[in-house]
């Protein structure tokens, strides 16, 4: 027999993809999906990875180079435009 997956928040069975609430997978409902998002925002979850000092230095140099690249037409101005207008 095939077991349905369980919601990681409440433990209920997640409905099959044909149900209307299947858009919340892997959660059983919108509520559980939002509870998970709130937990991420509060810092309860973390993706932990060993830090390699050489890799950290390489990635920070790439970020600095991309932020201060003068060849960009928009520069930093385009990042903060109000999109509601």
C-alpha positions as CSV (number, residue, x, y, z in Angstrom):
1,X,0.0,0.0,0.0
2,X,1.3,3.5,-0.8
3,X,1.4,5.9,2.1
4,X,0.7,9.5,1.5
5,X,3.4,11.9,2.7
6,X,2.9,13.7,6.0
7,X,2.8,17.5,6.5
8,X,6.1,18.5,8.1
9,X,4.3,21.0,10.3
10,X,1.2,19.2,11.7
11,X,1.8,15.6,10.6
12,X,-1.5,15.2,8.7
13,X,-1.5,13.3,5.4
14,X,-0.9,15.5,2.4
15,X,-3.7,15.1,-0.1
16,X,-3.0,13.7,-3.6
17,X,-2.2,16.1,-6.4
18,X,-5.7,15.9,-7.8
19,X,-7.2,17.7,-4.7
20,X,-7.8,21.4,-4.6
21,X,-5.4,21.9,-1.7
22,X,-2.6,20.1,-3.4
23,X,-1.0,23.5,-4.3
24,X,0.3,23.6,-0.8
25,X,2.6,20.6,-1.1
26,X,4.6,19.5,0.8
27,X,2.2,21.0,3.4
28,X,-1.4,20.0,3.9
29,X,-2.8,23.6,4.0
30,X,-2.1,27.2,3.5
31,X,-1.8,27.6,7.3
32,X,0.9,25.0,7.6
33,X,2.7,26.6,4.6
34,X,2.6,30.0,6.3
35,X,3.7,28.6,9.7
36,X,6.8,27.2,7.9
37,X,7.5,30.5,6.2
38,X,7.3,32.3,9.6
39,X,9.7,29.8,11.1
40,X,12.2,30.5,8.3
41,X,11.8,34.3,8.9
42,X,12.3,34.0,12.6
43,X,15.5,32.1,12.1
44,X,14.3,28.8,13.5
45,X,15.7,26.9,10.5
46,X,19.1,27.2,9.1
47,X,21.0,25.6,6.2
48,X,24.4,24.7,7.8
49,X,27.4,24.1,5.6
50,X,31.1,23.9,6.5
51,X,32.8,27.2,5.7
52,X,35.9,26.9,3.5
53,X,37.9,30.1,4.0
54,X,39.2,30.2,0.4
55,X,35.7,29.7,-0.9
56,X,34.4,32.5,1.3
57,X,37.1,34.9,0.1
58,X,36.3,34.0,-3.5
59,X,32.6,34.6,-3.2
60,X,33.0,37.9,-1.3
61,X,35.3,39.2,-4.0
62,X,32.7,38.3,-6.7
63,X,30.0,40.2,-4.7
64,X,32.2,43.2,-4.3
65,X,33.2,43.2,-8.0
66,X,29.5,42.9,-9.2
67,X,28.4,45.7,-6.8
68,X,31.0,48.2,-7.9
69,X,31.1,47.4,-11.6
70,X,31.1,50.7,-13.5
71,X,30.0,49.1,-16.8
72,X,26.4,48.9,-15.6
73,X,24.1,51.5,-17.0
74,X,21.8,51.5,-13.9
75,X,24.3,51.2,-11.1
76,X,22.8,50.9,-7.7
77,X,19.8,53.2,-8.6
78,X,17.8,50.5,-10.4
79,X,17.7,48.2,-7.4
80,X,15.5,50.5,-5.2
81,X,12.8,51.7,-7.7
82,X,9.2,51.8,-6.5
83,X,7.4,49.2,-8.7
84,X,3.9,50.3,-7.7
85,X,4.0,53.3,-10.1
